[in-house]
Amino acid sequence: MIRTEDLTKVYRVPIREPGLWSSVRSLWNRKWREVRAVDRVCLRIEEGERVGFLGPNGAGKTTTLKMLTGLLHPTSGRCTVAGFQPAARERAFLQAITLVMGQKQQLLWDLPASETFALNRALFDVNRQAFAETMEELVALLDLEGFLDQPVRNLSLGQRMRCELAAALLHRPRVLFLDEPTIGLDVEGTLQVRRFIRDYNARTGATVVLTSHDMQDVAAIVDRLVLIDRGVIRFDASLEQFRREFGTGRLLTARVGDEVDLGGVGLARERGIWTGTFPAEEVNGRLAEVLRRAPGAEVTVADPPLEEVLARAFGAARSGRAP
């Protein structure tokens, strides 16, 4: 469904030296440097997969998504999505994909969301019967009934985001590119969006590519991770394999009274809770010491959070230890 071969994007950035004279001189003799935002990325994503495309800020995630959706042209290399070359922006290609960005909006601010839906139906040339069937399904899945005819400006952020998803899916795209789809949502709205994305994937077999800084989004939606850092793919495998590769250790958490200090056990206190991640073979000994110092402590042992595992993975990549 998605193929890239040595996909590369290089930007030419002007070098600005300090001082007024340097600024004037740059008008006639400007110096440039090259920034490789994406560097020879090779990627294969099959139909129906749910893939998390992750990396720190400036890693090349959004640049890659923009090349895959045809918003940017590659400097070199090639890519295809659903059999099309994105840069050509053919009508059939645009009907096969959608891009949802949590910080962008396509809904008409002063009109009801239903007006945007009707406009999208015309833009994508969706026949009226298919439109009605899709709307019925999306309204049920996203729980939209009750506010479709209210002006968008009067909707809550969660209601608007669910309407954004509906507007992006009215033409039943085969590939969903989702960039921070739950940003700013409350707990209820976030859970609804996550559940909807999984249900939509299961119902339609659409391919999902997700970028997000919310690791709970990642854990709830995707089953494969692709990590990019400094424009280079560092890891590409299943979520479970990622946890096995970098999720070594166990997270020990203890809730105790303020009079107990567990710093000597290797735990750190944050918001009144003592936590620490340790190799599996050390956990029993540290757990016993915690209970010796605080017999009434409320203690849990679990896998470390995905954020911590991800940070460890990027640290390994930068030191040359990643696979």
C-alpha positions as CSV (number, residue, x, y, z in Angstrom):
1,M,0.0,0.0,0.0
2,I,2.9,2.4,0.9
3,R,6.3,2.0,-0.6
4,T,9.3,4.3,-0.3
5,E,12.8,3.8,-1.7
6,D,15.7,6.1,-0.5
7,L,13.1,8.9,0.1
8,T,15.1,12.1,0.8
9,K,14.2,15.7,1.5
10,V,16.9,18.4,1.7
11,Y,16.2,22.0,2.5
12,R,18.5,24.9,1.7
13,V,18.6,27.2,4.7
14,P,20.2,30.7,4.5
15,I,23.1,31.3,7.0
16,R,22.5,34.5,8.9
17,E,25.6,36.0,10.5
18,P,25.2,38.6,13.3
19,G,25.5,42.3,12.7
20,L,23.9,44.9,10.4
21,W,26.6,44.8,7.8
22,S,26.4,41.0,7.5
23,S,22.7,41.4,6.9
24,V,23.2,43.9,4.1
25,R,26.0,41.9,2.6
26,S,23.8,38.8,2.5
27,L,21.5,40.6,0.0
28,W,24.2,40.2,-2.7
29,N,26.2,37.2,-1.4
30,R,24.0,34.9,0.6
31,K,25.4,31.7,2.1
32,W,23.4,28.6,2.4
33,R,23.6,25.3,4.3
34,E,21.8,22.0,3.6
35,V,19.5,20.4,6.1
36,R,18.5,16.8,5.5
37,A,15.1,16.5,7.0
38,V,14.6,13.0,5.7
39,D,17.5,10.8,4.7
40,R,17.1,7.8,2.4
41,V,14.0,6.4,4.1
42,C,12.9,2.9,2.9
43,L,9.5,1.8,4.1
44,R,6.9,-0.8,3.3
45,I,3.4,-0.7,4.8
46,E,0.8,-3.2,3.8
47,E,-2.9,-2.7,3.4
48,G,-4.8,-2.8,6.6
49,E,-1.8,-2.2,8.9
50,R,-2.0,0.2,11.8
51,V,1.5,1.8,12.1
52,G,2.8,4.3,14.6
53,F,5.4,6.7,12.9
54,L,7.2,8.2,15.9
55,G,10.1,10.4,16.6
56,P,11.2,13.5,18.6
57,N,10.4,17.0,17.4
58,G,12.4,17.8,14.2
59,A,12.9,14.1,13.5
60,G,11.3,14.2,10.0
61,K,7.9,12.7,10.8
62,T,5.8,15.5,9.4
63,T,8.1,16.0,6.4
64,T,7.7,12.4,5.5
65,L,3.9,12.5,5.9
66,K,3.8,15.6,3.6
67,M,5.7,13.7,0.9
68,L,3.5,10.7,1.2
69,T,0.4,12.9,0.8
70,G,1.9,14.9,-2.1
71,L,2.2,18.2,-0.2
72,L,6.0,18.2,-0.6
73,H,8.1,16.9,-3.5
74,P,11.1,14.6,-2.5
75,T,14.6,15.9,-3.3
76,S,15.5,12.3,-4.4
77,G,14.2,8.8,-4.1
78,R,10.7,7.7,-4.8
79,C,7.4,6.7,-3.1
80,T,4.1,5.3,-4.0
81,V,0.8,5.3,-2.0
82,A,-2.0,3.0,-3.1
83,G,-0.2,2.6,-6.4
84,F,0.0,6.4,-7.1
85,Q,2.9,8.8,-7.0
86,P,1.8,11.4,-4.4
87,A,3.6,14.3,-6.0
88,A,1.4,14.1,-9.1
89,R,-1.7,14.8,-6.9
90,E,-4.0,12.9,-9.2
91,R,-7.7,13.0,-8.4
92,A,-7.9,9.2,-7.9
93,F,-5.0,9.5,-5.4
94,L,-6.7,12.2,-3.4
95,Q,-9.8,10.1,-3.3
96,A,-7.8,7.2,-1.9
97,I,-6.2,9.0,1.1
98,T,-7.0,11.4,3.9
99,L,-4.8,13.5,6.2
100,V,-6.1,14.5,9.6
101,M,-4.0,17.0,11.5
102,G,-5.1,17.7,15.1
103,Q,-4.0,21.4,14.9
104,K,-5.6,22.1,11.5
105,Q,-9.3,22.3,10.7
106,Q,-11.3,21.9,7.5
107,L,-14.8,22.6,9.0
108,L,-16.5,25.9,8.1
109,W,-16.4,27.8,11.3
110,D,-19.7,29.7,11.1
111,L,-21.7,26.9,9.5
112,P,-22.9,23.6,10.9
113,A,-20.6,20.6,10.3
114,S,-23.3,19.1,8.1
115,E,-22.6,21.9,5.6
116,T,-19.0,20.9,5.4
117,F,-20.0,17.2,4.9
118,A,-22.3,18.2,2.0
119,L,-19.4,20.3,0.4
120,N,-17.0,17.3,0.7
121,R,-19.6,15.1,-0.9
122,A,-19.6,17.3,-3.9
123,L,-15.8,17.8,-4.0
124,F,-15.1,14.1,-3.9
125,D,-18.1,13.3,-6.2
126,V,-19.6,10.8,-3.8
127,N,-23.0,9.6,-5.0
128,R,-25.9,10.5,-2.7
129,Q,-26.8,7.0,-1.7
130,A,-23.2,6.1,-0.7
131,F,-23.0,9.5,1.1
132,A,-26.1,8.7,3.1
133,E,-24.9,5.3,4.1
134,T,-21.5,6.5,5.1
135,M,-23.0,9.4,7.1
136,E,-25.3,7.0,9.0
137,E,-22.3,4.8,9.9
138,L,-20.0,7.7,10.9
139,V,-22.7,9.3,13.0
140,A,-23.2,6.1,14.9
141,L,-19.5,5.3,15.3
142,L,-18.5,8.8,16.4
143,D,-21.7,9.6,18.3
144,L,-22.4,12.8,16.3
145,E,-26.1,12.9,16.5
146,G,-27.4,15.9,18.5
147,F,-24.9,18.6,17.3
148,L,-24.5,18.1,13.5
149,D,-26.7,21.2,12.9
150,Q,-25.0,23.5,15.4
151,P,-22.5,26.1,14.1
152,V,-19.0,24.7,14.5
153,R,-17.9,27.6,16.6
154,N,-20.4,26.5,19.3
155,L,-19.0,22.9,19.5
156,S,-16.5,21.7,22.1
157,L,-13.0,20.7,21.0
158,G,-13.9,17.0,21.3
159,Q,-17.1,17.4,19.2
160,R,-15.2,19.4,16.6
161,M,-12.4,16.7,16.4
162,R,-15.0,13.9,15.9
163,C,-16.6,16.0,13.1
164,E,-13.2,16.6,11.5
165,L,-12.7,12.8,11.4
166,A,-16.1,12.3,9.8
167,A,-15.4,15.0,7.2
168,A,-12.1,13.4,6.3
169,L,-13.7,9.9,5.9
170,L,-16.8,10.6,3.9
171,H,-15.1,9.5,0.7
172,R,-14.0,6.2,2.4
173,P,-10.3,6.6,1.9
174,R,-8.1,3.5,1.8
175,V,-5.2,5.2,3.6
176,L,-5.5,7.4,6.8
177,F,-2.6,9.7,7.7
178,L,-3.3,10.9,11.3
179,D,-1.1,13.6,12.8
180,E,-1.8,14.1,16.5
181,P,-5.5,13.3,16.1
182,T,-6.3,13.6,19.9
183,I,-4.3,16.7,20.7
184,G,-6.1,18.9,23.2
185,L,-9.0,16.5,23.7
186,D,-10.4,15.5,27.2
187,V,-10.3,12.0,28.4
188,E,-13.7,11.1,27.0
189,G,-13.0,12.6,23.6
190,T,-9.7,10.9,23.4
191,L,-11.1,7.5,24.2
192,Q,-13.9,7.9,21.6
193,V,-11.4,8.9,18.8
194,R,-9.0,6.0,19.7
195,R,-11.9,3.5,19.6
196,F,-13.3,4.9,16.4
197,I,-9.9,4.6,14.6
198,R,-9.6,0.9,15.5
199,D,-13.2,0.2,14.6
200,Y,-12.9,2.0,11.3
201,N,-9.7,0.0,10.5
202,A,-11.5,-3.3,11.4
203,R,-14.6,-2.5,9.4
204,T,-13.0,-1.1,6.2
205,G,-9.5,-2.6,6.1
206,A,-8.1,0.9,5.7
207,T,-4.3,1.4,6.3
208,V,-3.6,3.8,9.3
209,V,-0.4,5.7,9.8
210,L,-0.3,7.6,13.1
211,T,2.1,10.2,14.4
212,S,1.5,11.3,18.0
213,H,3.4,12.4,21.1
214,D,0.7,10.7,23.3
215,M,2.1,7.2,24.0
216,Q,-1.3,6.1,25.2
217,D,-2.6,6.8,21.7
218,V,0.1,4.7,20.3
219,A,-0.4,1.8,22.6
220,A,-4.2,1.9,22.0
221,I,-4.2,2.2,18.2
222,V,-1.1,0.7,16.5
223,D,0.4,-2.7,16.3
224,R,3.6,-1.7,14.6
225,L,6.2,1.0,15.3
226,V,8.5,2.9,12.9
227,L,10.9,5.2,14.7
228,I,12.6,8.0,12.9
229,D,15.3,10.3,14.3
230,R,17.3,12.9,12.5
231,G,15.7,11.9,9.3
232,V,16.8,8.2,9.5
233,I,14.6,5.1,10.3
234,R,16.0,3.7,13.6
235,F,13.5,0.9,14.3
236,D,10.7,-0.9,12.4
237,A,8.9,-3.8,14.0
238,S,5.8,-4.8,16.0
239,L,4.9,-3.0,19.2
240,E,5.5,-6.2,21.1
241,Q,9.0,-6.6,19.6
242,F,9.7,-3.0,20.5
243,R,8.8,-3.6,24.1
244,R,10.9,-6.8,24.2
245,E,13.9,-5.0,22.6
246,F,13.9,-1.8,24.7
247,G,11.4,-2.4,27.5
248,T,13.8,-4.3,29.8
249,G,13.2,-3.7,33.5
250,R,10.2,-3.3,35.7
251,L,8.6,-0.2,37.1
252,L,8.3,-0.3,40.9
253,T,5.7,2.2,42.3
254,A,5.1,2.8,46.0
255,R,2.5,5.0,47.8
256,V,3.6,5.7,51.4
257,G,3.1,8.4,54.0
258,D,5.1,11.6,53.9
259,E,7.3,10.5,56.8
260,V,8.8,7.6,54.8
261,D,11.9,8.3,52.6
262,L,12.5,5.7,49.9
263,G,15.4,7.5,48.2
264,G,17.8,5.1,49.7
265,V,16.0,2.2,47.8
266,G,16.7,4.0,44.5
267,L,13.2,5.4,44.0
268,A,12.4,9.0,43.2
269,R,9.4,11.0,44.4
270,E,7.0,12.8,42.0
271,R,3.6,14.1,43.0
272,G,3.7,12.1,46.2
273,I,4.4,8.8,44.6
274,W,7.8,7.0,44.7
275,T,8.8,5.3,41.4
276,G,11.9,3.6,39.9
277,T,12.7,1.3,37.0
278,F,15.1,-1.6,37.7
279,P,16.4,-4.8,36.0
280,A,14.0,-7.7,36.6
281,E,16.5,-9.5,38.8
282,E,16.7,-6.6,41.2
283,V,13.0,-6.0,41.7
284,N,12.3,-8.5,44.5
285,G,15.2,-7.2,46.6
286,R,14.1,-3.6,46.3
287,L,10.5,-4.5,46.8
288,A,11.4,-6.3,50.1
289,E,13.4,-3.2,51.2
290,V,10.4,-0.9,50.5
291,L,8.1,-3.1,52.6
292,R,10.7,-3.3,55.4
293,R,10.8,0.5,55.6
294,A,7.1,1.0,55.0
295,P,5.1,-2.2,55.9
296,G,1.8,-0.6,55.0
297,A,3.0,0.7,51.6
298,E,0.7,0.3,48.5
299,V,3.1,-1.2,46.0
300,T,2.8,-2.2,42.3
301,V,5.2,-3.7,39.8
302,A,4.5,-3.2,36.1
303,D,6.1,-2.8,32.7
304,P,7.7,0.7,32.3
305,P,5.6,3.3,30.5
306,L,5.9,3.5,26.7
307,E,7.4,7.0,26.9
308,E,10.3,5.7,29.0
309,V,10.9,2.8,26.6
310,L,10.8,5.2,23.6
311,A,13.4,7.5,25.2
312,R,15.6,4.5,25.8
313,A,15.2,3.4,22.2
314,F,16.3,6.8,20.8
315,G,19.2,7.0,23.2
316,A,20.4,3.6,22.0
317,A,19.9,4.7,18.4
318,R,22.1,7.8,18.8
319,S,24.8,5.8,20.5
320,G,24.8,3.3,17.7
321,R,23.4,0.4,19.7
322,A,20.0,0.2,18.0
323,P,19.3,-2.7,15.6
